[in-house]
Amino acid sequence: VFAGCQNLDQITLPPALRTISADVFRSCSALTSISLPETIILIGNYSFEDCDQLAEIQCLAHRPPELGREAIPQQTWIKVPRSARRNYKTQWVGHSKFTTL
């Protein structure tokens, strides 16, 4: 829906959102940060690929969502609930930039 939208720098997602579809924010080159609601259970393949300015994703879910192939750029910081940090680090192998809310 938003793929390739070069002027999208921020967005508010619905609080009951459960999935981020594959490719949905792909190549949104101005997107700098996004907050995913507590209800999120899946971040699809390539959801944020080529979002070169995406510095931070705030994920409010206490249980790490399933992460699709190359869903989040490696340079992006992942901000998660303090009590869930270990689970994110274990389940999201390949990402090393975690911080807590």
N, C-alpha and C positions, 0 to 999 in steps of 0.2 A: 504494500500500500504506500509506504513512504520511501521505498528504495530509490536511491538516486536523487532525493530531494536535497539539493545543495544549500538551501537557505534554512533548513530545520536545525536550530541550535538548541532548543529545549522542547520538552513535551511532558504533559501530565497524563499518566496512564490511569485507567479506571482502577479503583481499589479492589475490585473483585476479579481482576484479570488473572487467568490461570496459565496461559501460554503466550510466548512470543514466537510467532511463526517464523519459519525459515526465510531468510533474506529480507525480512520486513524493514529493517533499517540499513540495509547494505548500501554502502557508498553515500551515506548522509554525512558528507565531509565537514559540515559545520557543527555537528552534534558534539557537545563537550561533556555533558553528564546526563545521567538518567537515573531515576529512582524506580525500582521494581517493587511492586506491592508484596505484602506478606503472603499472599495467596498464590504466588507464581510457582509452578511445578515443572515447567519446561521452557528452555531457551533453545530454539531451533537452530539447525545448521546455518552457519554464515549470517546469523541475525544482525551482527554488528561489524561484519567484515568490511574493510576499507573505510571505516569511520576513524580516520587518522587523527582527529582532534579529540576523540573520546578519552578523556583523562580519568573519569571515575564512573563506576556503576555502583549505586547504592542498592543492595539487595536486602529487603526487610524480612525475607523468609528465614525462619529458624532451621528449617530442613533445606539443605541445598537442592535447588532445582536440577533436573536432568539437564545436562549441557550437551548440545549438539556439536557436530564437527566444526571447528574453527569459528565458534559462535562469538567469541569475545577476543578482541586484539590483545596480544601479549603485553603491550605497554600500558594497558588500562588497569588502574587500581580498582580493587573490588572491596567495597565497604560493607561489612556484614555484622550481624548482632554478635556481641562479645562472646556469648555462650555457644555460638555456632561456629566460631572461627576454625577450630580444629577439624570439624566435619567438612567445611568447605575446602580446607587445604588437602584433606585426604581424598575427597571425591572429585575435586576439580584439578586433577593432576596436570601439570604443565603450566599452571598459573602460580606465580610466586608473590604477586603484589596484593597482599591482603592487609586490611586495616579494619578497625572496629568502629561501630556507630557510637 
